[in-house]
Amino acid sequence: MMGKRREPRKDIKVPVRIFGTDRNGQVFSEKVFTTNVSRHGAELVGVQAQINKDEIIGLTYGSNKCHFRVMWSGPPGTPKDGHIGLFNLSPEKSLWDFPLPPPGFDGTVQDARDRRAHPRFKTTNSVEIYPDGQNAPIRARTADISLGGCFVEMPNPLPKGTTLRIAVWVWDTKLWAEAKVITSTPGFGIGVQFTQISEQEKNQLQQFLESTIRIQR
């Protein structure tokens, strides 16, 4: 369900390129068009790839590039067939070269995010990743985080399905979890799902997220 938008969008058709991994694990790259955009999202038309909801994909417009989360895709055989709705993970970056409506709240995005088991919050935390069988850490940072996982920015991401141990810096403490790569987007990073985390670590992460909510409000 796409929900009701509360943030005004600009109806505009411009060419963009999207790339990432489809629901079969195959890498895709397509030239498609926007049908409307806002600071926090976009709707695209002409999409051939079958992409899972919550997948992270890359989008380029001219020489600008951002990554987006797929919030919905139009069912086959309906007027929205070939359409996808995207949520901008870096709305502070300048992507479009035309004016947009004033920023506001997008009910479409929020409704979809609220249905998550663990809502994600945009926050930058340093992380250390130890893929199974590797002793040297991969150092990176998160783009967003929740009690259930995080998105880690990596130009050369680990393959989907990789199991790993991850340390997330929260304030001046390292929180540890066993995890698995559930999405992998070349040029952007990996979606990580926590598979095992202690109650103590989880409580500390919860406190951090609650403080983040207060700050973002």
C-alpha positions as CSV (number, residue, x, y, z in Angstrom):
1,M,0.0,0.0,0.0
2,M,1.4,3.3,-1.0
3,G,-0.3,5.5,1.6
4,K,-1.1,9.1,1.5
5,R,1.6,11.7,0.8
6,R,1.9,14.7,3.0
7,E,5.1,16.2,1.5
8,P,4.3,17.9,-1.9
9,R,6.1,16.4,-4.8
10,K,7.1,18.0,-8.1
11,D,5.6,16.3,-11.2
12,I,8.5,16.1,-13.6
13,K,9.9,13.7,-16.1
14,V,13.7,13.5,-16.3
15,P,16.0,10.6,-17.3
16,V,17.8,8.8,-14.5
17,R,19.9,5.6,-14.3
18,I,19.2,3.1,-11.5
19,F,21.5,0.2,-10.6
20,G,21.7,-2.5,-7.9
21,T,20.7,-6.1,-7.3
22,D,17.3,-7.5,-8.2
23,R,15.2,-10.1,-6.3
24,N,17.1,-12.9,-8.0
25,G,20.5,-11.6,-6.9
26,Q,21.4,-10.3,-10.4
27,V,23.0,-7.0,-10.9
28,F,21.0,-4.6,-13.1
29,S,21.4,-1.1,-14.6
30,E,18.5,0.7,-16.3
31,K,17.8,4.0,-17.8
32,V,14.3,5.1,-16.6
33,F,12.4,8.3,-15.9
34,T,11.0,10.1,-12.9
35,T,7.3,10.9,-12.7
36,N,7.5,13.0,-9.6
37,V,10.2,13.9,-7.0
38,S,10.7,15.5,-3.7
39,R,13.5,16.1,-1.3
40,H,12.8,12.8,0.4
41,G,11.7,10.6,-2.4
42,A,10.9,9.9,-6.0
43,E,8.6,7.8,-8.1
44,L,10.1,6.2,-11.2
45,V,8.4,4.8,-14.3
46,G,9.6,2.2,-16.9
47,V,11.4,0.0,-14.4
48,Q,12.0,-3.5,-15.8
49,A,13.9,-5.1,-12.9
50,Q,12.0,-6.9,-10.2
51,I,13.3,-5.3,-7.0
52,N,12.5,-6.3,-3.5
53,K,10.9,-3.8,-1.1
54,D,13.6,-2.3,1.3
55,E,16.4,-3.0,-1.3
56,I,19.0,-0.3,-1.5
57,I,19.6,0.9,-5.1
58,G,21.8,3.6,-6.7
59,L,20.4,6.4,-8.8
60,T,22.3,8.8,-11.0
61,Y,21.0,12.0,-12.5
62,G,23.6,13.7,-14.7
63,S,26.8,13.5,-12.7
64,N,25.1,13.3,-9.3
65,K,24.6,10.0,-7.5
66,C,22.6,9.0,-4.4
67,H,21.3,5.9,-2.9
68,F,17.6,5.2,-2.2
69,R,15.5,2.6,-0.4
70,V,12.7,0.9,-2.4
71,M,9.5,1.6,-0.5
72,W,7.0,0.0,-3.0
73,S,6.6,-1.3,-6.5
74,G,3.5,-1.3,-8.7
75,P,1.8,-4.7,-9.0
76,P,1.9,-6.3,-12.5
77,G,-1.1,-5.7,-14.7
78,T,-2.1,-2.4,-12.9
79,P,-1.6,1.2,-13.9
80,K,1.4,1.3,-11.6
81,D,3.1,-1.6,-13.3
82,G,6.8,-0.6,-13.9
83,H,6.6,2.2,-11.2
84,I,8.6,2.1,-8.0
85,G,8.6,4.5,-5.0
86,L,12.0,5.5,-3.5
87,F,13.1,7.0,-0.2
88,N,16.2,9.2,-0.4
89,L,18.8,8.0,2.2
90,S,20.8,11.2,1.8
91,P,18.3,14.1,1.4
92,E,20.9,16.6,2.4
93,K,22.8,16.0,-0.8
94,S,22.0,18.1,-3.9
95,L,20.8,15.6,-6.5
96,W,18.3,17.5,-8.7
97,D,19.1,20.7,-10.7
98,F,15.6,22.1,-10.5
99,P,13.6,23.6,-7.6
100,L,11.6,21.4,-5.4
101,P,8.5,22.1,-3.1
102,P,9.4,23.1,0.4
103,P,10.5,20.2,2.6
104,G,7.9,18.5,4.7
105,F,6.7,15.1,6.0
106,D,6.1,12.3,3.5
107,G,3.3,10.0,4.7
108,T,4.1,7.4,2.1
109,V,7.6,7.0,3.4
110,Q,6.7,7.1,7.1
111,D,3.8,4.7,6.7
112,A,6.1,2.2,5.0
113,R,8.8,2.6,7.6
114,D,6.4,2.3,10.5
115,R,5.5,-1.2,9.3
116,R,9.0,-2.3,9.8
117,A,9.7,-4.7,12.8
118,H,12.4,-2.2,13.7
119,P,12.2,1.3,12.3
120,R,15.5,2.7,11.0
121,F,17.0,6.1,11.9
122,K,19.5,8.0,9.8
123,T,22.6,8.2,11.9
124,T,26.4,7.9,11.2
125,N,28.2,5.5,13.4
126,S,31.7,4.0,12.9
127,V,31.7,0.3,12.5
128,E,34.2,-2.6,12.3
129,I,33.3,-5.6,10.3
130,Y,34.9,-9.0,10.6
131,P,33.7,-11.4,7.8
132,D,33.9,-15.0,8.8
133,G,37.4,-16.3,8.4
134,Q,38.9,-12.8,8.4
135,N,40.8,-11.4,11.4
136,A,41.5,-7.9,10.0
137,P,38.5,-5.5,10.4
138,I,36.9,-3.6,7.6
139,R,36.3,-0.1,8.9
140,A,33.3,1.8,7.6
141,R,30.3,3.8,8.8
142,T,26.5,3.4,8.9
143,A,24.0,5.4,6.9
144,D,21.1,4.2,9.1
145,I,20.6,1.9,12.0
146,S,17.8,0.0,13.9
147,L,17.5,-2.6,16.6
148,G,17.5,-5.2,13.9
149,G,20.3,-4.1,11.6
150,C,22.0,-1.2,9.7
151,F,23.1,0.0,6.3
152,V,26.9,0.2,6.0
153,E,28.4,2.4,3.3
154,M,31.1,0.5,1.4
155,P,32.2,1.3,-2.2
156,N,33.1,-2.4,-2.7
157,P,30.4,-4.2,-0.7
158,L,30.5,-7.7,0.6
159,P,28.4,-10.3,-1.2
160,K,24.8,-11.0,-0.1
161,G,24.7,-13.9,2.3
162,T,28.1,-13.1,3.9
163,T,28.0,-13.9,7.7
164,L,30.1,-11.6,9.9
165,R,30.7,-10.1,13.3
166,I,30.1,-6.4,13.6
167,A,31.1,-3.8,16.1
168,V,29.1,-0.5,16.1
169,W,30.5,2.5,18.0
170,V,27.7,4.0,20.1
171,W,29.0,7.1,22.0
172,D,32.3,5.7,23.3
173,T,31.3,2.1,23.5
174,K,31.6,-0.8,21.0
175,L,28.4,-2.8,20.6
176,W,29.0,-6.3,19.2
177,A,26.6,-8.5,17.2
178,E,26.6,-11.5,14.9
179,A,25.2,-10.5,11.5
180,K,24.4,-11.3,7.9
181,V,24.5,-9.3,4.7
182,I,21.0,-9.3,3.3
183,T,21.5,-6.6,0.6
184,S,24.6,-5.7,-1.4
185,T,24.7,-2.7,-3.7
186,P,27.9,-2.0,-5.7
187,G,29.1,1.5,-5.2
188,F,27.0,2.1,-2.1
189,G,27.2,-0.6,0.6
190,I,25.4,-3.5,2.4
191,G,22.3,-4.0,4.4
192,V,23.2,-5.9,7.5
193,Q,20.8,-7.9,9.7
194,F,21.7,-8.6,13.3
195,T,21.3,-12.3,13.9
196,Q,22.5,-12.4,17.5
197,I,23.0,-9.6,19.9
198,S,23.0,-9.7,23.7
199,E,20.2,-8.1,25.7
200,Q,22.7,-5.7,27.3
201,E,24.0,-4.6,23.9
202,K,20.5,-4.3,22.6
203,N,19.4,-2.2,25.5
204,Q,22.3,0.2,24.9
205,L,21.4,0.4,21.3
206,Q,17.8,1.1,22.2
207,Q,18.9,4.0,24.5
208,F,21.0,5.4,21.7
209,L,18.1,5.2,19.2
210,E,15.8,6.9,21.7
211,S,18.3,9.7,22.1
212,T,18.5,10.0,18.3
213,I,14.7,10.3,18.0
214,R,14.7,13.1,20.5
215,I,17.5,15.0,18.7
216,Q,15.8,14.5,15.3
217,R,12.5,15.8,16.6
